[in-house]
Amino acid sequence: MSSTEDKMKGNANEAMGKIKQGVGGAMGNERLRREGENQEIKGDAQQVKGDAKDTIKKGVDRA
């Protein structure tokens, strides 16, 4: 998977996670709220992975 794909999936997971947290909080559904938190964390990790791939690629390109 490319760094761009990782970042796109990360953004999508962060957005969906925030939505789930909001809906879960509004409905008093703790399970959905926690699921949203976890999905947002997953999205953050995917973005970091994409950034790391970019950094490595730039280092290789310079070498």
Secondary structure as UniProt FT lines:
FT   HELIX           3..27
FT   HELIX           30..62
//
